[in-house]
């Protein structure tokens, strides 16, 4: 940059300003310069579009996956790197201070988005007797808890079995090259509705099922099965094959019923069943659950447990505490004849016992219900069979009082060991002995503690009775779901009404506001568990609900009181708690940490007074600095005598245009003879838009204020002239194809308005840099007032110590032009003492689009 004293000398004596060196070289390389700048702007637009998308995901509580986070991070780094490459082409310099900072940021981001470290255990299979809860990363939470019980409590019955570990899952993926292919499909698939999700789920499951098992893995499973036969004392032992994904069966993420379980599996179908269980990781229910809970897909490898089938007489579920109230003195046990699948899948309403915990377990209450069906298994055929119970068996208790008390003591023993309330699945064999099949932490969600009915005392209920499965109240329209086709068309914000609380309906819970089922076991069952995790009110065992509740009718569900009313007024729902928040979930936490390294700008103008490491801390800083350095290099062309053309407008101040689209720059190589004709503001779509905004403001706002002393006036102008971005004119437009740049260098502030409005919306952006100086720093209240104005118009706003950045990205060309018009007007607004309460027609983006003169 020329010596400031030399500038002062030429300015005071009226002499010509010295022309920068390399101008002729710039003119000779103009085509390359223009192309590199165009590519840099496209990369900047894509980068800002990605930042905008990540901001929206954090702000709107959207359902996102780690695939989204990784793809956003990769694309952001790719585009910033492209900006650095094109900057090097423009300036001929490496800019090591930027490149080194970028590489450090990229490594930091890579560490944040990296998957979980491989489990320390590399064995492909492990006997269940050797497993404990410290091995959850290798065998999954479900098998880790069950192995802990088998190892620590020799007096309790736990089936023999083995676990196919996470190392086996990773070997399977690597052997078939599935990891990258699954991530590719997750990343590229556009999910518009439930049908798209269903299609993607089917593709991924088939991809896994159709892939072969590595020979090493087959041999390991065969060997583990032979050891299981030896323990059972006979060949051809039938096994229950259960999912045990890492992270499954945790207190906050139970995954109840989301993955697959196959019962009564023979050796011949063991490999196929194992692949089906692995594939269930991408079942529609499981994928929706992970997305809506903000869980990382790659941190949840699918382990699988294989256990000897129990010759079951009755089975059920035990809660060691009430999951819907603060009452910790009651144990709940429900039971059915046959297998517990009748409870978990909602086929029957089970028997229920309430047991007092203190001082010794004692039965407080029992309810014996009619159980019309049961699931049984036969050695002669695969799988399980649903049978009708005999009339004599339907009302027969599925447990004796002695068995109930024995189960209660088991529950208390396990709760004391694990230190939390438990959800225990159990079975009683035909000899009458209890076996523990599964144990996991119990999620507790409390309803209202008072018994006062809110608002609707005078309204006749549509339905009353049933059992609360999840507490709370909600209002929505009735949508009856009976088939998978109904599932695909379920609308946002509807009440799920169904004949049976099947676990597959849990895929709808991110969209539903409440659940009503005609049967089911109240607080028990997989769908009830998931409803409590999502905070969705649910009532089960409501007779004739699908018939009485009319489709599309508005109703209010009060699960605490087990009543359903015609819809209340909207204000009656004011006290309802907010829907499940994703703010603290793993994916959101990761994205928030990543954005600290990507988004927050440290400085509005990192070039002023000079580039330092303290001013470049995020990818936004690297991108902003690259953008300004490229602008500074391009602006060197503006010092060529005769290259600037006056803007043909009726305005008291002079405005100038550097039009790089002008054909004369291509044809005329004689720089001394270069001369430009005046440019109409309608010659470029962005120039026209920006000028329409400027033209609506008072002209003195864009002029340097006169001073009493000519010397003082000269010194102030000199201060503006030696800023890092200093064209020879204080009001200069630069035009290149679909881009426009306006530099407005005033004594009190510096403005740089840059916009790109082409046919590719993902490359379009508009950004205003407003840099203030010293005592001109606006007050906090003033910035808040301006922030409200811009946010209402759909702009992002970033405030740094030295200035403000207002920007938007990813909009169509017409919208971008309108945004540029508003920012042109905004440059005058920020210089006024009081911002207007509303924007004029033609400037306000919320008003219909029309041309302003």
N, C-alpha and C positions, 0 to 999 in steps of 0.2 A: 504494500500500500504506500502511495506517495507520502513524503514527509508532510506533517500537518502545517509546519511553518511555510513550506513552499506553497501549499494550498492557500493559506492565509494571504501570502504575498500576491499570488495570481488573482485571488478574489478581490482584494482591496484595490489593486491597480487595474482591475478589469481585464487582465490578460487571459489568454486561453488556458484551459486546464490541460495538463500534460496527458497525452493519450497513453494508456497502459501498454506495456510491451506484450508481444505475442498476439496482438490483435489481428495482424495479417495472417498469422498461422491459424488462428481461430476461424477466420473467414475461409481459408483454404480447406479446413476440415469441417466446414459447416454441415454437410450432409451426415457425416458420422456423429457430429455433436448433437444434431437434432434427433437422430435415431436413438442414441444412447439416452438422451433426456426423456424421450417418449417412453422407452422401455422402463426407465427408472420411475416415471410417474405411474405406469401401469402396475409395477410391483408395489409402490406405495399405496395405491388404491386398494389392491388386494390385501395388503397387510392391515390397513385400517378397517377393511370389511371384516377380517377375521377377529380383530380386537373388538369390534362392535358386536359380533356374534357371541364372543365369550362373555362380554359384559352383560348382554341380554340374558344369557343362560344363568349367570349368577343373580341377576336382578329379578328375573321372572320366576325363579324356583322351578325351572323347566326340568324335564326328565332327560338326563344326558348320561353317556357311558364314558368309560376310559378311552374307548376307540375315538369318540368325539374329541376328548381332551388331547390325545396324542396326535390326531390328525390336525387339529388347530395349531398345536405347538410346532409340528413339523412344517406345516405350510407357512406359519409366521416366520420361522427361521429361514426357510427357503427364500421367501420374498425379501427379507432384510438383507440376506446374503446377496441376492440379485441386485438390490439397490447399491450395495458396496461395490459390486463388480462394475455396474454401469457408472458409478461415481469415478472409479479408477479410469474408465475409458474417457470420461469427460475431462478430468483434471490431469491425467497422466501421472498421478501420485498414488501411493499405496495406502496412505492414511492409516499407519500402523496403530495409532491410538484408538481408532474406531474398530479395526479388524481384531485387535487383541481383546478389546472389551466384548465384542460380539462373540468370540470363541469362548471366553469365560462364561458369558451368559448362557450360551448354548449348552455347555457342559453342566451348568447348574440346573437348567431346565430338564436335561436328560436324566439327571439323578432324581429329580422330583417325580417324573412320570415313569421311572423304571418299575418293572413288576417286582413282586415279592421275591426275595432270594430263594433259591431252591431249598427244599426241605433237607435237613442234614442226613436223614435216613435214606439210603439208596437201594435197600432191598425192595424187590417188586411185590412180594407178599410177606405177610407176617402172621403168625398164629395169634388169635385174639387173646390168649392167655399171657402173651408177652407185651401187650399194649397197655399204656396208661395215659392219663390226661395230659402229660407233658408232651405227647407225640401228636398233638392235634394237627400240626402242619403236614405231617406225613400220612396220617390215617383218617383225618377229618374229625370234627368235634363229636359226631354221633358215636363212632367206634372208639374214640379216645375215652369218652365217658363210660361206655359199656365195658371196655377192657379194664378201666380203673376199678369198676365194681367187681368184675370177675377176679382180678388180682388181689384186691384188698379185703373182700368179703367172701371168704371161702364157704361160709354157711349159707350164702344166697345162691339160688339156682340161676345161672346164666348159660345160654346155649353155647356149645363149642362152635368154633368157626375160625375163619381167617379173613384178613383184610388185604385187598389189592390196593396198593399204596399210590400216593401222588407221583412217586418216581415212575410207576408203571404207566400212569396217565401221560406223563411227559414223554416217556419213551414211545408210546403209541402215536402221539401227535408228531414227534420228530421223525419217526420211521415213515410216516405217510405224508410228511410235509403239510400237515393240516393247520399248524399254528398261523402261518402267514396267510393261507387261503381263507381261514375263518375270519381273521382280522380284515382282510381285503373285502370280503362280502359284507361284514358289519359296517365297514367304513363307506362303501360305495352304495349300499342299498338306501334308497329314499323311502322313509317310513311316513306315509301320509295318513294311514288309518290302520285299523286292526287287521284288515285283509292283507296289507303289505307285511305286517309283522308275522302273521300266520304263514305267509308264503316263505319268508326268510327262515322262520323256525323249521319248516318242513325241509327246506334245502340243506340246512346245516345238520339236521338230524340224519338225513339220508347220507350225507357226506361221511359222517362218522360210522354209521352202520355198514356202509358198503366198503369200508377200508379194512384190510386184513390186520390181524394181530401179529406182532413180531414173533418169530419162533421162540426167542428167549422168554418172552412173556407167557406164551402158551405153555412152555415147559414148567415155568414157575407155578402157574395156576394148577396144572396137572399134579405137580408134586404136593402142593398145599391141599388139594382135594383128596389125594391118597392118604395123607396124614389124618384128615378129618374122618375118612372111612375107618381108619384104624381106631380112632377114639370112639366112634359110634359102634364099632364091633361088627359091622356088616358092610357089604358092598352096595353100591347104588343109593347112597344116602341122598335124600332130598334136602334142598337148602332154600332158605329165604335169602334173596339177593337184594340188598338195601343200599341206597345211595348214602354216601357219607362225605359229601363235599366239604372242603375246608371252608369254614365260616358258617356252615349249616348247623342248625340246632343251637345257635347262640341266643342269648336272652332277647336282644333287639332284632335279630334276624333269624327267625326259626326256620324259614323256608318250608313250613309245614305243608306237606302235600304238593310241593312245587316240583319235586323230582320224582323219579319212578321207583317203585318197589315191586319186585316180582316174587311171588310165593310158590313153594312146592316145585322147584326147578330141578330137573334131572341133570346128570353129567353131560348128556348129549347136547343140551341146550345152554350149557353154562357159558360158553364163549359168546354165543349170540346174545344171551341175556346181559352179559357184562357190557357189550357194546351198546345195547339199548339203554342201559342205565347211564353210561357215559353220555350218550346222545341226548338224554333227558335234561342235561345241563342247558340245552338250547330249546327245551320245550317252551311253548308260548307262555305258560304260566311263569316259568323260571326266568325267562328273558324280561318279561314285564316287571317281575318282582325286583330284579337287579337294577333295571333302569329307574324304577320308581323309588328305590331305596338308596340310589346313588352308590352302588357297590361295584368294585372293580372286577371285571370278568376274569382277568388273568390271575388274580389273587385267589381264585376259588377252583383249584384243580379238583377233579372228581375222583374221590376214592370210593371204593365199593366194599361192603361187608358181606360175607357169605357165612350163614349160620344154619346149623341143623334145625329143621322144622320141628316145632313142638306139636305133639299129638293133643290138640287143644279141645277142651270141653267148653270153656268160656274165656272171654278176654275183654279187655277194656283199657281205660285210661284213669290215672289217679293224679289229682292236683293236691299237693301238700298244703296249699293255702288257696284262699278265694282269689281268683285273678281279677275280679271286678269290684272289689271293695278293700277297705283297710283291715278287714277282719283277718287276723292271722291265727285264729284259734280253731279253725274248722278244716278238716280234710274232706275232699270230694272224690268219690269213686263212682264211675259208671261202668256198666258191664252189659254184655249181650251173650247169647249162646253162640258158639262157634268163634270165628276169627274177629279181631277188632276192626277189620276193614269195614264192617257194617256201620261202625261209629264214625270212623275218619272220613268215609265217603258219604255219610248222611243218609244211609238206606233206612235206618230205623231210629226210633227214639228210645234210648237205652234206659235200663234201670238205674236209679240214682240213690246213693247213700251219702249222708252227711255225718261225719264222725268228729267228735270232740277230741282235741289233742291232749288236753290236760285234765287231771294229772296222769291218767292212762287213757289210751284210746277207748272211746265208747260210742256206740251208735246213737245219734241224736234223732235221726229221721231217715226213713227209706221210702222210696216211691217205686213200685213195681209196675212196669208198663207192658202193654201187649206188644210182643216182638214177632211180627208176622214172617220175617225172613232171617236167614243166617247164611254166612259164608263158611264152607267147609273145604277141606282138601282130602284127596284120595291118592293113595300110592299108585293106583292103576292109571292115573291120567295126570297130565301136566296142569299146573295152575290151580285155581280155586273155582268153586262152583257155588252159585247162589241158589239156595233151596228155601222152600216154604216150610215154616215150622209147623208141627202138629198142633191142633187146637189145645191139647193138654199142656204143651210146652210153652205156649205163647205167654201165659200169665205166670208161669213158674219162675221164681227168682233165679237169676243166672249165677248167684253166689250164695253160699251159706253165711250166716253171721260170723262164724269162726273164720272163714276165708277173708271176709271183709276186715276183721280186726288184724289178721296176719298181714294183709297188704298194708294196712295203716302203719303197723310197726316197721315194715320195710321202708315205707315212705319217710318216716321220721328218722330212721337210721341213715338213709341216703342224704336227706336234707341236712342233717347235722354234719355229715362228712364234706359235702360240697359247699355248705355255707350259704345256701340260697333256696328259695321255694323251687320245687321241681314239678315237671310234667313227666310222669312215668307211664310208659306203656308196658303192660304185663299180660300174661296168659296163665290160666290154670289148666293143667293137663287132666286127663281122664282119671288119674289116680288121686286128684285133688290137691296137687302141690303147685305152688305159685312160682313162676319164672319171670325174671325181669328181661324185657326185650329192648327197652330203650329208655333213656333218661336224659332230660335236657332242662336248662333253666327256664322258669316260668315267667312270662311277661305279664305284669300286673297293670291294669288300667282301671282307675277308680271312677265310678259314676258320681252323680250328685249325692251328697250326704244327707240332704233333707228329703222329706216325703211330700213336699208341696207340689201339686200339679201346676205347671206354669201356664197361665192365660186361658187354657182351653176347658175349664170346668163346665162352662155353660154349653159346650158343643158336644153333640152326640157322636161318640166314636164310630168309625166304620168297622173296626175290629178291636177286640180286647183279648188279652190272655197270651199264652205262649210262654217262651223262656227267653230271657235276655242273654244274648251271646256276646254282645259288646255294648257298653253303655253309651249314652249320648242322645241327642235329638238332631234331626235334619229334615229338610223339606225338599221335595223334588217331584218329578213326574214319574208315574208308574211305567216300568218296562219289564214285561214278563220274558224270562229266558228259559227255554226248554231244550234248545238244540244248539249245536255249534254255529249254525247259520244265524240264530238270534244273537250269539256272542259277537259275531263279526259286525253287526249293525247296532250295537249298544251305543246310545248317545251319551255325550258328556253331561254330567250332573243329574243323571236319572237314578231312581230307586230300583235296585235289583230285586225283582220278585220271582221266585223260583220254586218248583215243587220240592226240590231236594238240594241241600247245600253241598254240591259236589265241589271238590278242590279245584277243578278246572275253571270254575267261575271266578277264582281269585285273580285271574288275568284282567277282570273288569274293575277291580277295586280302585285302581288309580283314577277311574272315570266315574265310579258310583259314589253317591252320597249316603246310601243306607242299603241294608239288606233285609228282606223278609222272606222266610222259607216256610213251607207247609209242614216240614218235618225236620228232624235233627235233634241233637243232644244238648241244646242250650249252649253253655259255655264250653262244651267239649266239641271236638271235631276240628279238622284242618282249616276250614273256611272261617270258623269262629276265631281261631288263633290269628289268622292273617287280618281279619277285620279289626281286632284289638290293636294289632301293630300299626295299622293305618289310621286308627282313631275313627272308624266308621261305625255308626250305630247299627246293631243287628238284633232282630228278634226271630227266633226259630220256633218251630212247632206251632205255627199259626194256621189253624185249620181253614181250608177253602180260600186261602189268600189269593191264589191265582184266578179264582172265579169272582170273588167279591170286589177285588181292586181292579177297576177298569183301566185299560191301557191309556196312557197319556193323561190320566187324571192326576191333579196335584194333591199330594198327601203330605202329612207331617208324621214322622216316626218318633215316638218317645219310647226308647228302649228301656229306660230306667223304670217306667211305669207299665211297660208292655201294652201300649195302646197306640192305635193308628187313627188319626183324625183327618178330615178334609183340610186342605192346605190353609195355614194361618197367613196373616198378612206378613210381608217381608220384615217389618220392624219387630215382629214377635220373635224373629230368629236372631236378634242383635247379640244375645249372650252366647250364641254357639261358639265353641272354641274353633280356632283356625284349623284348616286341613293340615295333614302331615307335612312338616317342613323338611326340606332336603339340605338345609344349611350346614349341618354338622356331619353329613355323610362322607365317606371316604373320597368319593369322586369330587364332590363339591369342595372339600378341604384341599384336595390336590390342585384343583383348578384355581382356587383362591390363592394358594401359594405360588403357583406358576404365574398368575397375573401380576404379582408383586415384582416379578422379574421382566415382565413383558410390557405392562401398560402404563404405569404411573410416570408421567414426564417429570424430570427433575428441574428442567429449565425450559421456558418458552423459547428462548433464543440461545442455544448453547454456544454460538459463535461470539457472543458479546459478553465480556471483552475478548475472550479467547477460549479455545477448547481446552478443558482440563478433565482429568478422570473423575473429579468430584461432581462434574456436571453431566456425566454420561453413565447412568446406572441401570438403565432398562433398555429393552429393544426399542421402545418408543423413542428414547433419547438417541439411539444409534440411527434410527430411521429419520428422525427430525434433523439431526446434524447432517446426515447424507443429503437430505433434501435441500437444506440451506446452503451447503457447500456447492452443490450442483447449480443452484440458482445464482450464487455469487460468480461462478465461472461463466455461466451463460450471460450474465449481466455485463461482463467485460466487453461484450460486443456493443453495448449501448454507448460506449465512449468513442466509437468510430464516427468521425465527422460525417454528418449527412445521413446516418442510418436511421435516425429517429424521425418519425412522422408526427405532425400535430394531429390531435384528435379533433375532428370536425364537429364541435358542439358549441352551442351558445352558452358559455359559462365564463364568469369573470376571471377564473384562474386558468392557467395553461396546463393541458394534459397531453402526454406524449405516448406514442405507441412504437414498440419494437416488434414489427410483424415479420416473424421468421417464415411465414407462409408466402411472403411476397416473391414473385417470380424474378424480380430485378436482382435479388440477392444471389440467385443462381446464375443469372446471365452476366452481371456486371462485376468484373474482377478489378476494375480501377477504383480503389477505395477513395481516391481524392475527388473523383467526379461523381460520387454517389449522392443521390438526392431523392427524397421520398415525397410523394404527394400526400395531402391530408387524408386521414382514414375516417370513414364514417363509423359511428358506434354500432350501426347495424351490420357491419361487415363480418362480424363473428358472433355466434350465438351466446357465448359466455360474456364477451365484451358488452353486448347489448343488455344482458341480464344484470351484470354488475352496475352498468351505468344507469339503468332504470332505478336501482336502489339509491345510488349516489345523488341522482337528479332530484330525488324527493326531499333531500335535506338542504339546509341553508348553506350557501357557498362558503361563508367565512370559516365553517368547520373544517374545510379542506385547504385552508391557506395558513401560512405562517403569520402570526399576529405582528403588526408593525410595532417598532420600538422607537423611543425618543432619540437614542444615540445610534448613529450609523455604525460606529465601531462595535457597540454591544450587539446590534442586529447581526453584524457580520460574524462575530464570535459565536453567537447562537447557531447561525446557519452552518458555520464550520463544524460545530459539535455534531450536527446532524449529518454533515458530509463525510465525516471520518468514521461512521458506524460500519460494522462489518459488511452490511449489504448497502452499498452506496452508489446508486446510479447517478448519472450527471443531472438528472431532473428529479425533483421531489415527488412528482406524480407521474408514474410510468406504468403503462401496460405492456406486457410481453405476451405475444400470441404464437402458439404452435399447434397446428391441426386442431385437436379436440381439447386443448388445454389453454388456460389463460391465467396470467400472473399479474397481480397489481401490487406495486410497491408504493406506499404513501409514507414519506419520511417527513414528519413534522417536528417542530421544536419540542413539543410536549409529549409526543408519542410516536411510535413506529408501527405501521400496519403492513402486513403481508397477506394478501388474499390470493389463494391458489385454488383452482378448480379444474377438474378433468371430467368432461361429460361426453363420452363416446357411446358406441352401440353396445358395449359389454358392461352391464351394470356392475359386475363385481370389481371392475377397475375404476369406477367413477368415485370421486370424492370431492368435497369442498372443505377448505380449512382456512380459518382466519387466525393469524397470529397478531395479537395486540400486545406490544411491549411498552411498558411505561418506564419513566425515569425519575429517580429520586423522590422529590416531594409530590410528584404527580401520581404516586401510588394510590389507587382508589381505596375507600374505606370498606370494611367487611360488609356493612349493610348495603353499600352500593353494589358490591359484587354479588351479594345474595339476590338483590333486585334484578340484576342483569341475568343471573343464572336462571331464575324463574322464567324470565321472558324467553330465553333460548331453549330451556327444557320443554316448555309448552309447544315450541315449534319443532321439536324432535331432534335437537342437536345434542351432541355430547359436549361437555364442558370440563376442561382441565385448567386449574389455576395453579401456577407456579409462583415462586417469589418475585420473578421479574416480569411476569405477564400472564396472558390468558390465551388458551387455545380453544376455539369453538369449531367443531367439525362434524361431518356426517359422511357416511360411506355406503356403497352398495346400492345406490338408488338409480332408477332410470335417468336418461339424459335430461328429459324435460323437468323432472323433479330437481335434479342437480342444478339446473339453470335457475329455477325459482329459489333454491336455497342460496345460490350465489347472489341473487338480487337482494334477498333479505340481509345477507352479511354486508353487502355494499351499503345498505341503509343503516345497518348496525354500527358501522364505523363512525357515522355521524352521531348516532344515539349515545355512544359511550362517552363522547366529549361534552355532552350536555349535562347540566347540573341535575336534571330530573328526567329519568327515563319515562317515555309515554306509557300510560296505563294500557293502551291497546295500539296495535299496529294498523296503519292505514290499509284500505283495500288495495289489492295488487301486491302488497308486501307480505301480509299475513298468509302463511302457508296453509292455514286452516280455511281460508276463503277460497272460492272457486278460482281456478287458474285463468288469468287474463293478462293481456299485455298492458304495461304501464309506460307512458311516454315521459 
